[in-house]
Amino acid sequence: MRRRHALRVAGAALGAGVIGRAAPGRARSADEGYGPLGSVAVGGTREAVVSADGATAYLALGDGYATVDVSDPAAPAVLTERRDLLADRADGPLRLLNDAKVSGDRLVVVGPAHPGRGVPHGVLIVDVSEPDAPVEEGFYGTEFPIHNCALDGRYCYLTGNDGETNPLVVVDLDAGREVARWSIADRDDDWTDVRSGLRTVHDVTVRDGTAALAYWDAGTYLLDVSDPTAPVFLGSVDPGDPAALADAHPREGVIPPGNHHYSLLAPGGDLLAVGRETWAVEYDGAVLGGPSGVDLYDVSDPTAPVRRATVAPPATSDPTFGGLWTTAHNLDLRGASSTPRGTRAA
């Protein structure tokens, strides 16, 4: 997936955005309309996450990571950049680091995002108790690429796309070992008859003890991870049919209704947002499909989710893969929707 390569700030929320650039160091006036408050160029930015206090942003740079002071969102300032890490390894340095997450004083940067690269695979662990002087504490190696991850305290949740069962992999970073795996193929062996690319675990988010797994054409799956060493299936949203997908066209997942690209629970756990990344394709002289939006589901009963609304994508003059993209690559939800979930039985 193409990521934009400039960091822009809107309040305390950062991202590799596509909206217009404001002059660095100058706040926007009310009559200028919606847009970034400020920006700072950091080459190769793939992802940005913000500390709990909103003062520091952490970036995945493809070949490293950076920390940025965003305490004044109108004047973000780079604190440090670290690149070409693990260069002393035979397969180093690190490359294709497309995701980063922060929890407390710990930052993780993961990669490579895609398979088939002769570079280190795994999790770079960084102490960011002093954001202007981060310390690389270690590296947890994996045998699979890592497109995305989630971090909750000592536990790191990895998209373990091994081309076989494509599991969620849970790692205890303090102990330096894997503690759990969960896969849709473990629940239903028929999924192994479906091409791996149509059931990739593309993203994982964890909030209030519940993990949301975006499994591409296979749908979104909710797990109780209040005990990270023993994930428990709660329910699924728009689950795919392995029998129908076994003979699906290769482009099935990139035109509407498309794939489950990113899934996130709102604080409290009753509202789930599912972003779908799709385009239009030219087929037999016609243009089919286009961008998809974000579906909002009531999952107060995770065994019986109900779609409540859809946030439509902005219009685009060219909806093809090579045109102007208007699907939401990632998203966030703020504001509590209910009481946090507790432990549920399988």
Secondary structure by P-SEA (a helix, b strand, c coil): cccccbbbbccccccccccccccccccccccccccccccccccccccccccccccbbbbbccccccccccccccbbbbcccccccccccccccccccccccccccbbbbbcccccccccccbbbbbbccccccccccbbbbbccccccccccccbbbbcccccccccbbbbccccccccccccccccccccccccccccccccccccccbbbbbcccccbbbbbcccccbbbbccccccccccccccccccccccccccccbbbbcccccbbbbbbbbbbbbccccccccbbbbbbbbcccccbbbbccccccccccccccccccccccccccccccccccccccc
